[in-house]
Amino acid sequence: MKLNFVTVDVFTGTQFAGNPLGVVLNAQGLSDGHMQAIAAEFNLAETTFVLPPKNPAHTAEVRIFTPRAEMPFAGHPNVGTAFALARAGTSYGRSVGGDRVLFEEKAGIVPISLLRDGAAVTGARLASPQLLTLGVEIPVELVASACSLAVDDVETRNHPPLIASCGAPFILAELKDRARLAAAAARSDVFMREISKQPATSLLIYTQVEEGGIDIRARMFAPHHGIPEDPATGSANVALIGLLAKLRPDPDLRLSKTIAQGVEMGRPSLLEAEAEKQNGTVTATYIGGRCMPVMSGTIELV
């Protein structure tokens, strides 16, 4: 069985930056085990597998795997897969064109708008498949320990560390400044021993800044899932923009933030996040950015 794949750098306009993604374009017939093994072989934060849609009104079914587990939804895999299919122009004999695609995923239907510069597709922007939900608070001491920080490094005036989700749950924790963010280092032992017991087991830390068009700097750790650090985490940042909108006192607003991630690991990424709020409720959240093609090839299963 011969599989065709491409790799894409997501949330960047420069090759070899952003978050790399593997996209298997013709995954029909693969078992769950094969998908997991191929994702482990790529050893990227995530690899996607494109299948024919169950509903012909949709573009494709997309399954997302980290090197160790399947994800119900994730940001950069959706943005990168939409970009890859739009560049390919077809999927399972059906045209992929226009300005919008619809993906079937474990978390629900994910609508994605294609970004263009003239006729050329340059990236994509997704609407999260689920509304913002907030979960339990996470002890400050646990977040600090997991990130090799002091308790005083964590900012709690705006919100305590807590779980938030727009389709995939994450622990979100604010830090007091960029220096503390840069100093953070994930402790695999704490993630394995303590974070793994929480209802969400991946941790996004962030700080709010004013730096030449950048509003937020972020880092995401999930070493026990085979992701020591992630260059760009759309599903975490789309939950973050939802949380920030919810915390604002305005009953109605449209909140937009530019988020930089991956800088500390040499893979700078830029994510454009947006949330809509009506009558005190966050009604929609979006994340998007540019993409760059990198590699293409085949996998021969024997």
C-alpha positions in Angstrom: 0.0 0.0 0.0 1.5 3.3 -1.1 0.6 6.5 0.9 1.2 10.0 -0.3 2.2 12.6 2.3 3.2 16.2 2.5 4.7 18.3 5.4 3.7 21.8 6.1 5.1 24.5 8.4 2.1 26.0 10.1 1.6 29.5 11.6 4.5 30.9 9.7 5.3 32.5 6.4 8.9 31.2 6.5 10.0 27.6 5.8 11.6 25.8 8.8 9.8 27.9 11.3 6.3 27.5 12.9 4.9 24.1 13.7 5.7 21.3 11.3 2.8 18.9 10.4 2.7 15.7 8.5 -0.4 15.1 6.3 -1.2 11.7 4.9 -3.4 12.5 1.9 -4.9 9.1 1.1 -5.3 7.3 4.5 -8.4 5.3 3.5 -8.0 1.7 4.7 -5.5 2.4 7.4 -6.1 0.9 10.8 -5.9 2.9 14.0 -2.7 1.1 14.7 -1.1 2.0 11.4 -2.1 5.7 11.9 -0.5 5.7 15.4 2.6 4.0 14.1 3.0 6.4 11.2 2.5 9.4 13.6 5.2 8.0 15.8 7.5 7.5 12.8 7.1 11.2 11.8 7.6 12.1 15.4 6.1 15.5 14.9 3.7 17.1 17.4 0.8 15.9 15.2 0.2 14.0 12.0 -3.1 14.1 10.2 -4.8 11.4 8.1 -7.2 12.4 5.4 -10.2 10.1 4.8 -13.3 10.4 2.6 -16.1 12.3 4.4 -19.0 10.4 5.9 -21.2 13.2 4.7 -20.6 14.1 1.0 -21.4 17.8 1.9 -18.2 17.9 3.8 -14.6 18.0 2.4 -13.0 15.2 4.4 -12.8 13.2 7.6 -9.6 14.1 9.4 -8.0 12.2 12.2 -5.2 13.7 14.2 -2.5 11.8 16.1 0.4 12.8 18.3 3.3 10.4 18.5 1.5 8.6 21.3 -2.3 9.3 21.1 -5.2 10.4 19.0 -6.6 14.0 19.5 -10.3 14.9 19.1 -9.4 18.3 17.7 -6.3 20.4 17.3 -5.4 23.8 15.7 -2.3 23.6 13.6 -3.3 20.2 12.1 -6.6 21.7 10.8 -4.9 24.8 9.5 -2.1 22.8 7.8 -4.4 20.1 6.4 -6.8 22.7 4.9 -3.8 24.4 3.3 -2.4 21.1 2.0 -5.7 20.0 0.5 -6.3 23.4 -1.1 -2.8 23.3 -2.7 -3.5 19.7 -3.9 -6.8 20.9 -5.4 -8.5 17.5 -5.0 -9.2 14.9 -2.4 -10.4 11.4 -3.3 -11.3 12.7 -6.7 -13.4 15.6 -5.5 -12.4 19.2 -6.1 -11.1 21.2 -3.1 -11.6 24.9 -4.1 -13.4 28.0 -3.1 -12.7 29.7 0.2 -14.0 27.2 2.7 -13.6 23.5 3.7 -15.4 21.4 6.3 -13.7 18.7 8.2 -15.3 15.8 10.2 -13.4 15.2 13.5 -13.9 13.5 16.8 -14.8 16.8 18.4 -17.4 17.7 15.7 -17.5 19.6 12.4 -14.6 22.1 11.9 -15.3 24.9 9.4 -12.2 26.4 8.0 -11.7 29.5 5.8 -8.8 29.5 3.3 -6.5 32.6 3.3 -5.4 33.7 -0.1 -3.0 36.2 -1.7 -4.7 36.6 -5.0 -5.2 33.1 -6.3 -2.5 31.5 -4.1 -3.6 29.9 -0.8 -1.4 31.2 2.0 -3.0 29.8 5.1 -6.2 29.1 6.9 -8.5 30.1 9.8 -10.7 27.8 11.7 -13.7 28.2 13.9 -13.5 25.9 16.9 -16.0 23.0 16.8 -17.2 23.5 20.3 -18.1 26.5 22.5 -15.8 27.6 25.3 -16.1 25.5 28.4 -14.2 26.0 31.7 -13.2 23.2 34.0 -11.6 22.9 37.4 -8.9 25.1 38.8 -5.4 23.7 39.0 -3.2 24.4 42.0 -0.7 27.1 41.4 2.0 25.0 43.2 1.5 22.2 40.6 1.8 24.5 37.6 5.0 26.1 39.1 6.5 22.8 39.8 5.7 21.3 36.4 7.4 24.4 34.7 10.4 24.7 37.1 9.1 28.0 38.3 8.4 29.7 41.7 4.8 30.0 42.8 5.2 33.8 42.7 6.0 33.6 38.9 2.3 32.7 38.2 -0.1 35.6 37.7 -3.4 34.9 39.5 -5.0 38.4 39.5 -6.8 37.8 36.2 -7.6 34.1 36.7 -6.2 31.1 38.5 -4.7 28.3 36.5 -7.6 26.3 35.1 -8.8 24.0 32.4 -10.4 25.4 29.3 -11.6 23.8 26.1 -13.0 24.7 22.7 -12.8 21.0 21.5 -9.6 19.9 23.3 -8.9 20.6 27.0 -5.8 22.4 28.2 -4.5 23.8 31.4 -4.1 27.5 31.0 -1.8 29.5 33.3 -0.7 33.2 33.1 2.8 34.2 34.1 3.8 37.7 35.3 6.3 38.6 32.5 8.2 37.4 29.5 11.4 36.7 31.5 9.5 34.2 33.6 8.0 32.6 30.5 11.5 32.3 28.9 12.8 30.7 32.1 10.2 28.0 32.2 11.3 24.4 31.6 9.0 21.4 31.6 9.7 18.7 34.2 8.8 15.4 32.7 8.7 13.7 36.1 6.0 16.1 37.4 4.0 15.8 34.2 4.1 12.0 34.4 3.5 11.8 38.1 1.0 14.7 38.7 -0.2 16.5 35.6 -1.2 13.2 34.1 -3.8 12.8 36.9 -5.6 16.0 35.9 -8.7 16.2 33.6 -6.5 18.0 31.1 -2.8 17.0 30.7 -1.3 19.6 28.4 -0.2 22.9 29.8 -0.1 26.3 28.1 1.6 29.1 29.9 1.4 32.7 28.6 2.1 36.3 29.4 0.5 39.4 28.0 2.9 41.8 26.2 3.0 44.9 24.0 5.7 44.1 21.5 5.4 45.5 18.0 2.1 43.9 17.1 2.4 40.9 19.4 -0.1 40.8 22.3 0.6 37.5 23.9 3.6 35.2 24.2 3.0 31.6 24.9 4.6 28.2 25.4 3.0 24.7 25.6 4.3 21.6 27.3 3.2 18.0 27.1 6.3 15.9 27.5 4.4 12.8 28.7 2.6 12.8 25.4 5.8 12.9 23.4 5.7 16.7 23.0 8.5 18.2 25.2 7.4 21.6 23.8 5.0 22.6 21.0 6.0 25.4 18.6 2.3 26.5 18.1 -0.8 25.1 19.7 -4.0 26.4 18.0 -6.4 24.4 20.1 -4.9 25.8 23.3 -4.7 29.4 22.1 -8.3 29.3 20.7 -9.4 28.3 24.2 -7.2 31.1 25.6 -8.8 33.8 23.4 -12.2 32.5 24.5 -11.2 32.7 28.2 -9.8 36.2 27.8 -13.1 37.4 26.1 -15.1 35.8 28.9 -13.0 37.6 31.6 -13.6 41.0 30.0 -16.5 42.9 31.6 -18.0 43.9 28.2 -21.2 42.0 27.5 -20.6 42.3 23.8 -17.3 42.4 22.0 -15.0 41.1 19.3 -11.6 40.4 20.8 -8.5 39.8 18.6 -5.0 39.0 19.7 -1.7 38.1 17.9 0.0 35.3 19.8 3.7 34.4 19.4 4.8 30.9 20.4 7.8 28.6 19.7 10.3 31.5 20.0 12.2 29.9 22.9 12.7 26.6 20.9 13.8 28.3 17.7 10.5 27.7 15.8 8.8 31.1 15.9 5.1 31.0 15.2 2.4 33.7 14.8 -1.2 32.8 15.6 -4.2 35.2 14.9 -6.8 34.5 17.6 -10.3 36.0 17.8 -13.4 35.6 19.9 -16.9 36.9 19.7 -19.0 37.6 22.8 -22.8 38.4 22.9 -24.9 39.1 26.0 -22.1 38.0 28.2 -21.5 34.6 26.5 -18.6 33.7 24.2 -20.3 32.6 21.0 -17.4 31.8 18.7 -13.7 31.5 18.7 -11.2 31.4 15.8 -7.5 30.7 15.2 -5.6 31.1 12.0 -2.3 31.9 10.3 0.0 31.4 7.4 1.5 28.1 6.1 4.5 27.1 4.1 4.9 23.8 2.1 8.1 21.9 2.9 8.3 18.2 1.8 6.3 15.6 -0.2 6.8 11.9 -0.5 5.4 8.4 -0.2 5.2 5.7 2.5 5.2 2.1 1.3 3.5 -0.2 3.7 4.6 -3.8 3.4 
